[in-house]
Amino acid sequence: MNKRPRSLKILGRLALAGTATWLAYHAYRKKQLQREAPHQGISPPIAPELTRTALINGVLMRWEEHGERETSQLPVIMVHGIPTNPRIWRYVIPRLTRSGLHCLAWELVGFGWSINAGLGRDISIPKQVEYLRAWLDDQGIDQAVFVGHDVGGGVMQGLLAAYPERVAGLLLVDTVAFDNWPVVAMEMARQFHFVFDKLPPALLKPIFHVGLRNLGHDNAQRGREAAALLWEPYNSSTGPAGFANQARHVSSRDTQAIADHLPPDGYDIPVRIVWGEKDSLSIESAERLATLLGAPLHCIPGGRHFNPEDHPVIVADEILNLLGSVAQLPTPSGPGPNEP
């Protein structure tokens, strides 16, 4: 007697549930679009996708680079989360490069368009810290101002704990921390990663978008634009396997262990935090993180999770404020950074 494997049954149920939710959501959104459209405002400048790649320790790494390299000036290095990629900073970067800053948006190994580079590799937060350190060494960057969103913020906390000498300043935006993650959608994907690994892109898509919508934008137009951008790397034969690999490596144990080593002894590093009031990653965790790091917390009223897209001016201004703080501090060696 032939019985379908349990994993196929789960796969079918997940796909049906995701599709039903996706269709219901779009029926609702169709009624809302006309009312929302007049209130979206004018889109700010968008940074072009200036991509660089390098093979580092056998790993193909990818990043965006904007502005001119200046030896007398600290670069700004931005790191995204899940399920995003360096394009999440597209609205933030122009405001920084107008001030003459050199910006690099590094792509997590195994995420974004680097999905294939992560297959068969450890892409946990501690390992991402080591990938990032290797990339910094390859690029000849001894120290920088860092910005992290979501999982990228977890990587930044790990970098601060393990290599504080590399961090001149740090901005954390709606970041994973302590045990405030994974959110429900990613926890489900983590538990059933063996199912997601086998899904065709067409069946992953509705589940992916429902999870994305649950995290949410408070700017509906940016949300629609972001959904299309974020889905592109997953819409391939290896996309579902890459998503499953990401889910398999999400663990709050990593951020809880990192928190035990923060702040680093003997270092006085400026840190700032930006958080959406309505982010699924609770504002309570933001307050706890701010207390731990002695950092000011900028809470965005009504803000949700993807604030580099919804509120890029706030994020960019916080980076500029951070650079101002860094410029006022003595540096342990080498020339000091210029104020923007």
Sequence and secondary structure as in RCSB ss.txt:
>XXXX:A:sequence
MNKRPRSLKILGRLALAGTATWLAYHAYRKKQLQREAPHQGISPPIAPELTRTALINGVLMRWEEHGERETSQLP
VIMVHGIPTNPRIWRYVIPRLTRSGLHCLAWELVGFGWSINAGLGRDISIPKQVEYLRAWLDDQGIDQAVFVGHD
VGGGVMQGLLAAYPERVAGLLLVDTVAFDNWPVVAMEMARQFHFVFDKLPPALLKPIFHVGLRNLGHDNAQRGRE
AAALLWEPYNSSTGPAGFANQARHVSSRDTQAIADHLPPDGYDIPVRIVWGEKDSLSIESAERLATLLGAPLHCI
PGGRHFNPEDHPVIVADEILNLLGSVAQLPTPSGPGPNEP
>XXXX:A:secstr
     HHHHHHHHHHHHHHHHHHHHHHHHHHHHHHHGGGS          EEEEEETTEEEEEEEES   TTS  
EEEE  SS  GGGGTTTHHHHHTTT  EEEE  TTSGGGHHHHTTS  SHHHHHHHHHHHHHHHT   EEEEEEE
HHHHHHHHHHHH GGGEEEEEEEEE  TT    HHHHHHHHTHHHHTT  HHHHHHHHHHHHHHH  SSHHHHHH
HHHHHHGGGSSTTHHHHHHHHHHT  HHHHHHHHTT S TT    EEEEEETT SS HHHHHHHHHHHT  EEEE
TT  S HHHH HHHHHHHHHHHHHHHHTS  SSS      
